[in-house]
Amino acid sequence: MRKSLGYEILMTALVLVVIAGIAGALLGLVNHFTEVDEDELLARKATAVYDGELVKFVASEGFDAPMDNKDGEVISIYVPKEEGKNVYVVVARGYGAYKGSLELLVNITDGKIVKIAAYEANETPGLGSKALTEDYFKQYYNKKITPDFPGFALVKRPAERSDEVSAVTGASKSSTAVTGAVNAAVKWYQMRAMRRVEE
């Protein structure tokens, strides 16, 4: 005796519900055991600019107060787990990139930028991505950040002053976003960390 069409549809639907339930439970279980805390992931990526274990910087009063900076912003700060070092790894976002914004890791050690790495950026390969290379980042290195340092000025010619950096030809948007992120890190260091070092 042939079963009715309604019965077959009902049984197929029940089987699909059971399969979906089992698949959902398995995915939830896998996620539970493989999920990485966002701060932990960021700390791991920050090793691109610092050799050693980093922890999230727990700011004292005023250190994490918002700062007015139209070209970029500081997302978070990491410091070495070992105390007593004047090292800050600043996660900063720069605006104006081809895809809107990009994020950098900026290592400021003893008042100088010593290393920069891209954290999150989707710039055009072979063009905007040239502003995310070590060769380009070297323009920002080893400049002393003093209280009156004005930040970096992006120029479309060879840099002439110590506070100038040359834009990548054909990638001015990416260069602008990189400079915005670096300047956000510099401004944070001037307004927050320098005060801490002086105390």
C-alpha positions as CSV (number, residue, x, y, z in Angstrom):
1,M,0.0,0.0,0.0
2,R,1.4,3.3,-1.1
3,K,1.8,6.0,1.6
4,S,0.2,9.4,0.9
5,L,2.1,12.3,-0.4
6,G,1.4,14.3,2.8
7,Y,3.0,11.6,4.9
8,E,6.1,11.5,2.8
9,I,6.5,15.3,3.0
10,L,6.1,15.2,6.8
11,M,8.7,12.4,7.2
12,T,11.2,14.2,4.9
13,A,10.7,17.4,6.9
14,L,11.2,15.6,10.2
15,V,14.4,14.0,8.9
16,L,15.7,17.4,7.8
17,V,14.9,18.9,11.2
18,V,16.8,16.1,13.0
19,I,19.8,16.5,10.6
20,A,19.8,20.3,11.1
21,G,19.6,19.9,14.9
22,I,22.5,17.4,15.0
23,A,24.6,19.6,12.7
24,G,23.9,22.7,14.8
25,A,24.8,20.9,18.0
26,L,28.1,19.7,16.5
27,L,29.0,23.2,15.2
28,G,28.2,24.6,18.6
29,L,30.5,22.0,20.3
30,V,33.3,22.7,17.8
31,N,32.9,26.5,18.4
32,H,33.0,26.0,22.1
33,F,36.4,24.2,22.0
34,T,38.0,26.3,19.2
35,E,36.7,29.8,20.0
36,V,39.6,32.3,20.7
37,D,39.0,35.3,22.8
38,E,39.4,38.5,20.7
39,D,41.9,40.0,23.1
40,E,43.9,36.8,23.1
41,L,43.9,36.8,19.3
42,L,45.0,40.4,19.2
43,A,47.8,39.8,21.7
44,R,49.0,36.9,19.5
45,K,49.0,39.1,16.4
46,A,50.8,41.9,18.3
47,T,53.9,39.6,18.4
48,A,54.5,40.8,14.8
49,V,55.8,44.0,16.4
50,Y,57.1,42.8,19.8
51,D,59.1,39.7,20.7
52,G,57.6,38.7,24.1
53,E,54.4,38.1,25.9
54,L,52.0,41.0,25.9
55,V,49.0,41.8,28.0
56,K,46.2,44.3,27.6
57,F,47.1,47.6,29.1
58,V,44.7,48.4,32.0
59,A,44.7,52.2,32.0
60,S,44.7,54.2,35.1
61,E,42.2,57.1,35.3
62,G,42.3,59.2,32.2
63,F,44.6,57.0,30.1
64,D,41.8,55.6,28.1
65,A,39.8,58.8,27.8
66,P,38.6,59.5,24.2
67,M,40.8,61.7,22.1
68,D,39.6,63.9,19.3
69,N,41.5,62.7,16.2
70,K,39.7,63.0,12.8
71,D,42.2,60.8,10.9
72,G,42.4,57.8,13.2
73,E,41.7,56.3,16.5
74,V,43.3,54.0,19.1
75,I,41.5,50.8,19.6
76,S,43.5,49.2,22.3
77,I,46.9,49.1,24.0
78,Y,49.2,46.2,24.9
79,V,52.2,46.2,27.2
80,P,54.8,43.6,28.0
81,K,53.8,41.2,30.7
82,E,57.2,41.9,32.3
83,E,56.8,45.2,34.1
84,G,59.2,48.1,34.0
85,K,59.5,48.4,30.3
86,N,58.6,51.6,28.4
87,V,56.9,49.7,25.6
88,Y,53.4,50.1,24.2
89,V,51.9,48.2,21.3
90,V,49.1,50.4,20.1
91,V,46.3,49.0,17.9
92,A,45.2,52.0,15.8
93,R,42.7,52.5,13.0
94,G,43.4,55.0,10.2
95,Y,40.6,56.5,8.1
96,G,40.5,57.3,4.4
97,A,41.8,54.0,3.0
98,Y,40.4,52.6,-0.2
99,K,38.1,50.2,1.7
100,G,37.3,52.8,4.4
101,S,39.8,52.1,7.1
102,L,42.7,49.9,8.1
103,E,44.2,48.9,11.4
104,L,47.9,48.8,12.4
105,L,50.0,47.6,15.3
106,V,52.4,50.3,16.3
107,N,55.3,49.5,18.8
108,I,56.4,52.6,20.6
109,T,59.5,51.8,22.7
110,D,61.3,54.5,24.8
111,G,59.5,57.2,23.0
112,K,60.2,56.1,19.4
113,I,58.3,54.0,16.9
114,V,60.4,50.9,16.4
115,K,58.0,48.6,14.5
116,I,54.7,48.7,12.6
117,A,52.7,45.9,11.1
118,A,49.3,45.6,9.4
119,Y,46.6,44.2,11.7
120,E,43.6,44.4,9.4
121,A,43.6,45.9,6.0
122,N,42.1,45.0,2.6
123,E,43.9,47.3,0.3
124,T,44.3,46.6,-3.4
125,P,47.2,44.1,-3.9
126,G,50.1,45.6,-5.7
127,L,48.9,49.1,-5.3
128,G,47.4,50.2,-1.9
129,S,49.2,47.2,-0.3
130,K,52.5,48.9,-1.0
131,A,51.7,51.3,1.9
132,L,51.5,48.2,4.2
133,T,55.1,47.0,3.6
134,E,58.1,47.2,5.9
135,D,59.9,49.4,3.4
136,Y,57.1,52.0,3.7
137,F,56.7,51.7,7.5
138,K,60.5,52.4,7.9
139,Q,59.7,56.1,7.2
140,Y,58.0,56.3,10.7
141,Y,60.8,54.6,12.6
142,N,63.1,56.0,15.2
143,K,61.7,59.5,15.3
144,K,61.7,60.8,18.8
145,I,58.1,61.5,20.1
146,T,58.4,64.6,22.2
147,P,55.5,66.5,23.8
148,D,55.6,69.0,20.9
149,F,56.1,66.5,18.1
150,P,53.4,67.5,15.6
151,G,52.8,64.1,14.2
152,F,53.6,62.9,10.7
153,A,52.8,65.0,7.6
154,L,52.1,63.0,4.4
155,V,53.7,64.6,1.3
156,K,53.5,63.6,-2.3
157,R,57.2,64.2,-2.9
158,P,60.4,63.0,-1.2
159,A,60.3,63.7,2.5
160,E,62.5,66.6,3.5
161,R,61.8,67.1,7.3
162,S,61.9,64.5,10.0
163,D,58.2,64.7,10.5
164,E,57.4,64.1,6.8
165,V,56.6,60.8,5.1
166,S,56.3,60.2,1.4
167,A,53.0,58.8,0.1
168,V,53.1,55.7,-2.1
169,T,52.6,56.8,-5.7
170,G,49.2,55.7,-6.8
171,A,48.1,54.8,-3.3
172,S,47.5,58.1,-1.6
173,K,44.3,56.8,0.2
174,S,46.2,53.9,1.8
175,S,49.1,56.2,2.7
176,T,46.7,58.6,4.3
177,A,45.1,55.9,6.4
178,V,48.5,54.5,7.5
179,T,49.6,58.0,8.5
180,G,46.2,58.6,10.3
181,A,46.7,55.3,12.3
182,V,50.3,56.1,13.2
183,N,49.4,59.7,14.2
184,A,46.6,58.3,16.4
185,A,49.2,56.1,18.2
186,V,51.6,59.1,18.5
187,K,48.9,61.3,20.0
188,W,47.9,58.6,22.5
189,Y,51.5,58.3,23.5
190,Q,51.9,62.0,23.9
191,M,48.7,62.5,25.9
192,R,48.6,59.4,28.0
193,A,51.8,57.4,28.1
194,M,54.3,60.3,28.4
195,R,52.4,61.4,31.5
196,R,52.8,57.9,33.0
197,V,56.5,57.8,32.2
198,E,57.0,61.1,34.0
199,E,55.2,60.0,37.1
